[in-house]
Amino acid sequence: MNYKILLDERELPEAWYNIQADLPRLPKPPLHPVTGEVLRPEDLSPIFPPGLIEQELTRERWIPIPEEVREVYRLWRPSPLFRAHRLEKYLGTPAHIYYKYEGVSPAGSHKLNTAVPQAFFNSQAGIKRLATETGAGQWGSALSMACRFFGLECTVYMVKVSYDQKPYRRILMQLFGAEVLASPSPRTRSGQEVLAQDPDSPGSLGIAISEAVEDAATHADTNYALGSVLNHVLLHQTVIGLESKRQMEKAGEKPDIVIGCVGGGSNFAGLAFPWAAECLAGRDEMRFIAVEPAACPTLTKGLRTYDHGDVAGLTPLLFMHTLGRGFIPPAIHAGGLRYHGDAPLLCQLVADGLMEARAYGQRQVFEAAATFIQTEGILPAPESAHAIKAVIDEALAACEAGEKKVILFNLSGHGHFDLAAYQAFLEGRLEDYALPEEKIRESLASLPQVEKP
């Protein structure tokens, strides 16, 4: 049986795919956080280098990957595509299940695909330090490594609950030379304000983003780096889907269903957008399923409107599904999915009906992860396990219908630093938390009032 399909490293993509070139409708444009006017390129220059600003706004279909970036990519790219024969057999399904395994990267997840170009373009612009946030620590680990490779300093504001839950991610960042602070921190005005209201705040990605943006905006030698949501981040991640298209061609199959977990949208978009191009061009029909936690149901229960990407309101207003910038998610173990908003490009595709969203509780997600390691031998990150739960559901549905379906999903990272979470699962200490409707209404009540262009 052909378990693994590998690309020759010479076939590493030479360009990223920009889905903005093919969308019939683009999301409403981002707005300036103070004036409410449509954001101009120069408005982003205090925190982003010119190369990334251009990628954020362009509608060119193909964006060349610099050779300096491809050189670092070659450390782990192309990543392998596996056929999950043992999982298929266990489920008794006629479905063929494939997964793109991004856990082979040195940082352990897909996040390095964008950390490397972000560090490169900032170094080219003469920036000395990058400030960022991280939830579970996957993004912080990736950016710490990328900064080291391109001679930059790195400051990471790590969501406090993850800082405490996942000390080994913090240690990995520190080994790469990064400064890691528990967020909310006393380092910034944004952090001080949160701590004044709630000294025991568990933190959130929205708070950590405020701190990192404030840090970058108040230091001339420092820029901000974001691990998800923005267009240029999703663009960089398309190396995943582009490689998978070539690999699936070698396998002689095309997916009927493409699945990924969603916090801000980067790993799902990275796999799905190159395949969605086929559907947008009318060449294929596929289902795309974005999976999020029931404790942070942004796509499934959030409101699509303008909101800030951070708690302090320092970031541009993005037109996206949101639970409200002040939303503090419960301390679930899939820390990378604890974000109040989603990528505007992904939200547009959901609104247009090309992509669908669903949410699961963390106990059923961890049960799916246990099934996966027991059949395929890989321990998934809790974030990635959300996708696995949807894969199992779709494979069982194919079994009931007696239909052969080809399912492709992104195993976006390994769970080697998440063993404390798995210990809690084994000991029966994990709790499901379905976000009450009144909590959502309360959070959405503070949405900014803006004129929508």
C-alpha positions as CSV (number, residue, x, y, z in Angstrom):
1,M,0.0,0.0,0.0
2,N,1.2,3.5,-0.8
3,Y,1.2,5.2,2.5
4,K,3.2,8.3,1.7
5,I,3.5,10.5,-1.4
6,L,6.5,12.8,-1.5
7,L,7.4,15.5,-3.9
8,D,11.0,16.0,-5.1
9,E,12.4,19.1,-3.4
10,R,13.0,20.6,-6.8
11,E,9.2,20.8,-7.2
12,L,8.8,23.2,-4.3
13,P,6.4,25.9,-5.4
14,E,8.0,28.9,-6.9
15,A,5.1,31.2,-6.2
16,W,2.3,31.7,-3.7
17,Y,-1.3,31.6,-4.9
18,N,-3.4,34.7,-4.2
19,I,-7.1,33.8,-4.2
20,Q,-8.0,37.6,-4.4
21,A,-7.4,37.4,-8.1
22,D,-10.2,34.9,-8.6
23,L,-12.9,35.9,-6.1
24,P,-16.1,37.3,-7.7
25,R,-16.6,39.4,-4.5
26,L,-13.9,40.7,-2.2
27,P,-14.6,41.4,1.4
28,K,-15.3,45.0,2.4
29,P,-12.0,46.8,2.7
30,P,-10.2,47.3,6.1
31,L,-10.8,50.6,7.8
32,H,-8.4,52.9,9.7
33,P,-8.9,52.3,13.5
34,V,-9.1,56.1,14.3
35,T,-10.6,57.8,11.2
36,G,-12.8,55.0,10.0
37,E,-11.7,55.7,6.4
38,V,-10.7,53.0,4.0
39,L,-7.1,51.9,4.9
40,R,-4.3,53.2,2.7
41,P,-1.0,51.3,2.2
42,E,0.9,54.1,4.0
43,D,-1.4,53.5,7.1
44,L,0.3,50.1,7.5
45,S,3.9,51.3,7.2
46,P,4.4,51.9,11.0
47,I,4.1,48.2,11.7
48,F,4.7,46.3,8.4
49,P,7.5,46.4,5.7
50,P,6.7,47.4,2.1
51,G,7.0,43.9,0.8
52,L,4.2,42.6,3.0
53,I,2.0,45.6,2.5
54,E,2.1,45.0,-1.2
55,Q,1.2,41.4,-0.7
56,E,-1.7,42.3,1.6
57,L,-3.3,44.5,-1.1
58,T,-2.4,43.0,-4.4
59,R,-4.8,41.1,-6.7
60,E,-2.1,39.5,-8.7
61,R,-2.7,35.7,-8.9
62,W,0.9,34.5,-8.4
63,I,3.4,36.1,-6.1
64,P,7.0,34.9,-6.5
65,I,8.6,33.3,-3.5
66,P,12.1,34.8,-2.9
67,E,14.9,32.3,-3.2
68,E,16.1,33.2,0.3
69,V,12.7,32.0,1.6
70,R,12.7,28.9,-0.6
71,E,16.1,28.0,0.7
72,V,14.8,27.9,4.3
73,Y,11.6,26.1,3.1
74,R,13.8,23.3,1.8
75,L,14.6,22.3,5.4
76,W,11.2,20.6,5.6
77,R,9.3,21.3,2.4
78,P,7.7,19.7,0.5
79,S,5.9,18.2,3.5
80,P,4.5,14.7,3.1
81,L,1.1,13.6,2.1
82,F,-0.1,10.4,3.8
83,R,-2.9,8.1,3.0
84,A,-4.6,7.0,6.3
85,H,-5.1,3.4,5.4
86,R,-5.2,2.2,9.0
87,L,-7.8,4.8,10.0
88,E,-9.9,3.9,7.0
89,K,-9.8,0.2,8.0
90,Y,-10.7,1.0,11.6
91,L,-13.7,3.0,10.6
92,G,-14.7,0.5,8.0
93,T,-15.3,3.2,5.5
94,P,-15.1,3.2,1.7
95,A,-13.7,6.8,1.9
96,H,-10.1,7.4,1.0
97,I,-8.5,9.7,3.6
98,Y,-5.4,11.7,2.9
99,Y,-3.6,14.2,5.2
100,K,-0.9,16.8,4.6
101,Y,1.4,16.6,7.6
102,E,2.8,20.0,8.5
103,G,4.1,18.8,11.9
104,V,7.4,17.9,10.1
105,S,8.5,21.5,10.2
106,P,11.3,22.4,12.7
107,A,8.8,24.4,14.7
108,G,6.3,21.6,14.6
109,S,3.5,23.2,12.7
110,H,2.4,25.1,9.5
111,K,3.2,28.4,11.1
112,L,6.8,28.5,9.8
113,N,5.4,28.8,6.2
114,T,4.6,32.5,6.9
115,A,7.1,33.2,9.7
116,V,10.0,32.7,7.3
117,P,8.8,35.2,4.6
118,Q,7.7,37.7,7.3
119,A,11.1,37.7,8.9
120,F,12.8,37.9,5.5
121,F,10.8,40.9,4.3
122,N,11.4,42.7,7.6
123,S,15.1,42.1,7.5
124,Q,15.2,43.4,4.0
125,A,13.5,46.6,5.2
126,G,16.2,47.1,7.9
127,I,14.0,46.2,10.9
128,K,15.9,45.0,14.0
129,R,13.1,43.3,16.0
130,L,9.7,41.8,15.6
131,A,6.9,41.8,18.2
132,T,4.1,39.3,18.1
133,E,1.5,37.3,20.0
134,T,0.9,33.6,20.3
135,G,-1.8,31.4,21.7
136,A,-0.7,27.8,22.0
137,G,2.8,28.8,21.1
138,Q,3.0,27.3,17.6
139,W,3.2,30.8,16.0
140,G,5.6,32.1,18.6
141,S,7.9,29.1,18.1
142,A,7.9,29.6,14.3
143,L,8.6,33.3,14.4
144,S,11.3,32.9,17.0
145,M,13.1,30.5,14.7
146,A,12.6,32.6,11.6
147,C,13.9,35.7,13.4
148,R,17.0,33.8,14.5
149,F,17.6,32.7,10.9
150,F,17.4,36.2,9.5
151,G,19.2,38.0,12.4
152,L,16.2,39.7,14.1
153,E,15.3,40.0,17.7
154,C,11.9,38.6,18.7
155,T,9.5,39.5,21.5
156,V,6.5,37.2,22.0
157,Y,3.4,38.0,24.1
158,M,2.0,34.6,25.0
159,V,-1.6,34.3,26.2
160,K,-1.3,33.7,29.9
161,V,-3.3,30.5,30.1
162,S,-1.2,28.9,27.4
163,Y,2.0,30.4,29.0
164,D,1.1,28.3,32.1
165,Q,-0.4,25.3,30.3
166,K,2.4,24.9,27.7
167,P,5.8,25.7,29.3
168,Y,7.7,23.6,26.7
169,R,6.5,25.8,23.9
170,R,7.8,28.8,25.9
171,I,11.2,27.1,26.4
172,L,11.5,26.3,22.7
173,M,10.9,30.0,21.9
174,Q,13.5,31.0,24.4
175,L,16.0,28.5,23.0
176,F,15.6,30.3,19.6
177,G,16.5,33.4,21.5
178,A,13.1,35.1,21.9
179,E,11.9,37.1,24.8
180,V,8.6,35.6,26.0
181,L,6.1,37.5,28.2
182,A,2.9,36.2,29.7
183,S,0.0,38.3,28.3
184,P,-1.6,40.5,29.7
185,S,1.8,41.9,30.9
186,P,2.8,45.0,32.7
187,R,5.2,45.8,29.8
188,T,2.5,47.7,27.8
189,R,-0.3,50.1,28.4
190,S,-2.8,47.6,26.9
191,G,-1.6,44.9,29.3
192,Q,-1.7,47.3,32.3
193,E,-5.3,48.3,31.6
194,V,-6.4,44.6,31.5
195,L,-4.6,43.7,34.6
196,A,-6.1,46.7,36.4
197,Q,-9.6,45.4,35.7
198,D,-8.7,41.7,36.2
199,P,-5.4,40.8,37.8
200,D,-6.2,37.1,37.2
201,S,-7.1,37.5,33.5
202,P,-6.3,34.3,31.6
203,G,-5.5,36.5,28.6
204,S,-6.7,36.1,25.0
205,L,-5.2,36.5,21.5
206,G,-7.0,39.8,21.2
207,I,-5.2,41.1,24.3
208,A,-1.8,39.7,23.2
209,I,-2.2,41.3,19.8
210,S,-2.9,44.7,21.4
211,E,0.4,44.4,23.4
212,A,2.4,43.3,20.3
213,V,1.0,46.1,18.1
214,E,1.6,48.7,20.8
215,D,5.2,47.5,21.2
216,A,5.8,47.7,17.5
217,A,4.1,51.1,17.1
218,T,6.2,52.7,19.9
219,H,9.6,51.5,18.8
220,A,11.1,52.7,15.5
221,D,13.3,49.6,15.0
222,T,10.4,47.2,15.6
223,N,7.6,45.8,13.4
224,Y,4.6,43.6,14.1
225,A,4.1,40.1,12.8
226,L,0.8,38.2,12.7
227,G,0.4,34.5,12.4
228,S,-3.1,34.4,10.9
229,V,-6.1,36.4,9.6
230,L,-4.4,38.9,7.2
231,N,-4.3,38.3,3.5
232,H,-0.5,38.0,3.2
233,V,-0.4,35.4,5.9
234,L,-3.0,33.2,4.1
235,L,-1.0,33.8,0.9
236,H,2.2,32.3,2.3
237,Q,0.3,29.3,3.6
238,T,-0.8,28.3,0.1
239,V,2.4,26.3,-0.3
240,I,0.5,23.6,1.6
241,G,-2.4,23.3,-1.0
242,L,-0.1,23.8,-4.0
243,E,2.0,20.9,-2.9
244,S,-1.0,18.8,-2.1
245,K,-2.4,19.3,-5.6
246,R,0.7,17.9,-7.2
247,Q,0.8,15.0,-4.6
248,M,-2.8,14.1,-5.1
249,E,-2.2,14.0,-8.9
250,K,0.5,11.5,-8.3
251,A,-1.9,9.5,-6.2
252,G,-4.4,9.6,-9.1
253,E,-7.2,11.2,-7.0
254,K,-8.9,14.5,-6.3
255,P,-10.6,15.4,-3.0
256,D,-14.4,15.5,-2.7
257,I,-14.0,17.1,0.7
258,V,-11.3,19.4,2.1
259,I,-11.1,19.9,5.8
260,G,-9.1,22.0,8.3
261,C,-9.3,23.5,11.8
262,V,-9.9,27.2,12.1
263,G,-8.8,29.8,14.6
264,G,-7.9,32.7,12.4
265,G,-8.0,30.7,9.2
266,S,-4.4,30.4,8.0
267,N,-3.9,26.6,8.0
268,F,-7.3,25.9,6.5
269,A,-6.9,28.6,3.9
270,G,-3.4,27.3,3.1
271,L,-4.7,23.9,2.1
272,A,-8.2,24.9,0.8
273,F,-7.5,28.0,-1.3
274,P,-5.5,26.4,-4.1
275,W,-8.3,23.7,-4.4
276,A,-11.0,26.4,-4.2
277,A,-9.4,27.9,-7.3
278,E,-10.6,24.9,-9.2
279,C,-14.2,25.4,-8.0
280,L,-14.1,29.2,-8.7
281,A,-13.0,28.5,-12.2
282,G,-15.9,25.9,-12.7
283,R,-13.5,23.0,-13.2
284,D,-14.4,21.0,-10.1
285,E,-17.0,20.6,-7.3
286,M,-15.8,20.1,-3.7
287,R,-17.0,20.6,-0.2
288,F,-14.8,22.7,2.1
289,I,-15.3,22.3,5.9
290,A,-13.8,24.7,8.4
291,V,-13.8,23.3,12.0
292,E,-13.7,25.4,15.1
293,P,-14.2,24.8,18.9
294,A,-17.7,25.1,20.3
295,A,-16.2,27.3,23.1
296,C,-15.1,29.9,20.5
297,P,-17.6,29.5,17.6
298,T,-16.6,32.5,15.5
299,L,-17.8,31.3,12.1
300,T,-20.8,29.3,13.4
301,K,-22.2,31.9,15.8
302,G,-20.3,35.1,15.3
303,L,-21.6,38.2,13.5
304,R,-20.1,39.2,10.2
305,T,-19.3,42.9,10.6
306,Y,-16.5,45.4,11.2
307,D,-14.4,44.8,14.3
308,H,-10.9,45.3,15.6
309,G,-8.5,42.3,15.6
310,D,-7.4,43.2,19.1
311,V,-8.9,44.2,22.4
312,A,-7.4,47.7,22.7
313,G,-8.7,48.8,19.2
314,L,-5.2,49.5,17.8
315,T,-5.5,47.3,14.7
316,P,-7.5,48.2,11.6
317,L,-11.2,47.4,11.5
318,L,-11.7,44.1,9.5
319,F,-14.9,42.9,8.0
320,M,-15.1,39.4,9.4
321,H,-17.1,37.0,11.5
322,T,-16.5,38.1,15.1
323,L,-17.6,37.4,18.7
324,G,-16.5,40.9,19.7
325,R,-13.0,42.1,20.4
326,G,-13.6,42.0,24.1
327,F,-14.5,38.3,24.0
328,I,-12.4,36.2,26.5
329,P,-12.6,32.6,25.4
330,P,-12.7,29.8,28.0
331,A,-9.4,28.2,28.8
332,I,-9.7,25.3,26.4
333,H,-6.6,23.4,25.4
334,A,-6.7,24.2,21.7
335,G,-5.1,27.6,22.5
336,G,-4.4,28.4,18.8
337,L,-8.2,28.4,18.1
338,R,-9.1,30.9,20.9
339,Y,-9.6,33.9,18.7
340,H,-12.6,36.2,18.5
341,G,-12.4,36.8,14.7
342,D,-11.5,35.1,11.4
343,A,-9.7,35.9,8.2
344,P,-11.9,38.2,6.0
345,L,-11.1,36.2,2.9
346,L,-12.3,33.0,4.5
347,C,-15.4,34.8,5.9
348,Q,-16.2,35.9,2.4
349,L,-16.1,32.4,1.0
350,V,-18.3,31.1,3.9
351,A,-20.8,34.0,3.2
352,D,-20.8,33.0,-0.5
353,G,-21.6,29.4,0.3
354,L,-18.4,27.9,-1.1
355,M,-17.2,26.9,2.4
356,E,-19.1,25.6,5.4
357,A,-18.3,25.8,9.1
358,R,-19.0,23.5,12.1
359,A,-18.0,23.4,15.8
360,Y,-17.2,20.6,18.2
361,G,-16.6,20.3,22.0
362,Q,-13.1,19.5,23.1
363,R,-13.9,16.1,24.6
364,Q,-15.1,14.7,21.3
365,V,-12.1,16.3,19.6
366,F,-9.7,14.6,22.0
367,E,-11.4,11.3,21.4
368,A,-10.8,11.7,17.7
369,A,-7.2,12.5,18.4
370,A,-6.9,9.3,20.5
371,T,-8.3,7.3,17.6
372,F,-5.9,8.9,15.2
373,I,-2.7,8.2,17.2
374,Q,-3.9,4.6,17.8
375,T,-4.4,4.0,14.1
376,E,-1.9,6.3,12.3
377,G,0.7,6.7,15.1
378,I,0.9,10.5,15.0
379,L,-0.1,12.6,18.0
380,P,-2.0,15.6,16.6
381,A,-2.0,19.1,18.1
382,P,-5.4,19.7,19.8
383,E,-6.1,22.3,17.2
384,S,-5.5,19.8,14.3
385,A,-7.7,17.3,16.1
386,H,-10.7,19.4,15.4
387,A,-10.2,18.6,11.7
388,I,-9.7,14.9,12.5
389,K,-13.1,14.8,14.2
390,A,-14.8,16.2,11.1
391,V,-12.9,13.7,8.9
392,I,-14.1,10.8,11.0
393,D,-17.7,12.1,10.8
394,E,-17.5,12.5,7.0
395,A,-15.9,9.0,6.6
396,L,-18.6,7.4,8.7
397,A,-21.3,9.3,6.7
398,A,-19.7,7.9,3.5
399,C,-19.9,4.4,5.1
400,E,-23.6,4.8,5.8
401,A,-24.3,6.1,2.3
402,G,-22.1,3.4,0.7
403,E,-20.2,6.1,-1.2
404,K,-16.5,6.3,-1.9
405,K,-15.4,9.8,-1.0
406,V,-11.9,11.2,-1.1
407,I,-11.2,13.3,2.0
408,L,-8.2,15.6,2.3
409,F,-7.3,17.4,5.5
410,N,-4.5,19.4,7.0
411,L,-2.8,17.9,10.0
412,S,-1.3,21.3,10.8
413,G,0.9,20.4,13.7
414,H,2.0,17.7,16.2
415,G,0.9,17.5,19.8
416,H,4.3,16.7,21.5
417,F,4.1,19.8,23.6
418,D,0.4,19.2,24.5
419,L,0.8,16.1,26.6
420,A,-0.5,17.9,29.7
421,A,-3.8,18.4,27.8
422,Y,-3.8,14.8,26.8
423,Q,-3.1,13.8,30.4
424,A,-6.2,15.8,31.4
425,F,-8.2,13.9,28.8
426,L,-7.0,10.5,30.0
427,E,-7.8,11.4,33.6
428,G,-11.3,12.6,32.6
429,R,-10.6,16.2,33.6
430,L,-11.5,17.8,30.3
431,E,-14.8,19.7,30.2
432,D,-16.9,20.8,27.3
433,Y,-18.0,24.3,27.2
434,A,-20.7,25.5,24.8
435,L,-20.7,29.3,24.7
436,P,-24.1,30.6,26.0
437,E,-26.0,32.8,23.6
438,E,-26.2,35.6,26.3
439,K,-22.4,35.6,26.5
440,I,-22.2,36.2,22.7
441,R,-24.8,38.9,22.8
442,E,-22.9,40.6,25.7
443,S,-19.6,40.5,23.8
444,L,-21.2,41.7,20.5
445,A,-22.8,44.7,22.2
446,S,-19.4,46.5,22.3
447,L,-18.8,46.3,18.5
448,P,-17.6,49.6,17.0
449,Q,-20.1,51.7,15.2
450,V,-18.8,52.5,11.7
451,E,-20.0,53.5,8.3
452,K,-19.7,50.5,6.1
453,P,-18.4,51.3,2.6
